[in-house]
Amino acid sequence: MKRHKFKTSKKLKTIHRKMIVNFGAENIRYEYEHYYFDVKTEKVESVQAHFKRIGLVLLEI
């Protein structure tokens, strides 16, 4: 499991939550306009590729 975070706005909060739930994210937490979540190691590359495609910065913690 790897921990990640990304910044979101209040308007896109629910859309982004649905997106990371579809990836199979666990331990999802929203604090100070950032989503924190865990992703299984096997799925990390596909999650990173998706975030790069849509233009969001995904940080690994």
C-alpha positions as CSV (number, residue, x, y, z in Angstrom):
1,M,0.0,0.0,0.0
2,K,1.2,3.5,-0.9
3,R,-0.2,6.7,0.6
4,H,-1.1,9.5,-1.9
5,K,-2.6,13.0,-1.7
6,F,-3.9,15.5,-4.2
7,K,-5.6,18.9,-4.0
8,T,-9.2,19.4,-5.0
9,S,-11.8,22.1,-4.8
10,K,-15.1,22.0,-2.9
11,K,-17.0,22.0,-6.2
12,L,-15.2,18.8,-7.5
13,K,-15.0,17.1,-4.1
14,T,-17.7,14.5,-4.8
15,I,-16.6,13.8,-8.3
16,H,-13.0,13.2,-7.2
17,R,-14.2,11.0,-4.3
18,K,-16.1,8.8,-6.8
19,M,-13.0,8.6,-9.0
20,I,-10.7,7.4,-6.3
21,V,-13.2,4.9,-5.0
22,N,-13.4,3.4,-8.5
23,F,-9.6,2.8,-8.2
24,G,-10.1,0.8,-5.1
25,A,-8.7,3.4,-2.7
26,E,-8.7,2.7,1.0
27,N,-8.5,4.9,4.1
28,I,-9.9,7.9,2.2
29,R,-9.7,11.2,4.2
30,Y,-10.5,14.8,3.2
31,E,-8.7,17.6,5.0
32,Y,-8.0,21.2,4.1
33,E,-9.0,20.8,0.4
34,H,-6.8,17.7,0.0
35,Y,-7.8,14.0,-0.4
36,Y,-5.5,11.4,1.2
37,F,-5.9,7.8,0.3
38,D,-4.1,4.4,0.1
39,V,-3.7,2.4,-3.1
40,K,-2.5,-1.1,-3.5
41,T,1.0,-1.3,-5.0
42,E,-0.2,-3.2,-8.1
43,K,-2.6,-0.3,-9.1
44,V,-0.2,2.6,-8.5
45,E,1.0,2.9,-12.1
46,S,-2.6,3.1,-13.5
47,V,-3.6,5.6,-10.9
48,Q,-0.6,7.8,-11.6
49,A,-1.2,7.6,-15.3
50,H,-4.8,8.6,-14.9
51,F,-4.0,11.6,-12.8
52,K,-1.3,12.7,-15.3
53,R,-3.8,12.4,-18.2
54,I,-6.4,14.6,-16.5
55,G,-3.8,17.1,-15.3
56,L,-4.0,16.7,-11.5
57,V,-0.8,16.5,-9.4
58,L,-0.7,13.3,-7.4
59,L,1.8,13.3,-4.5
60,E,3.2,10.3,-2.8
61,I,3.5,10.5,1.0
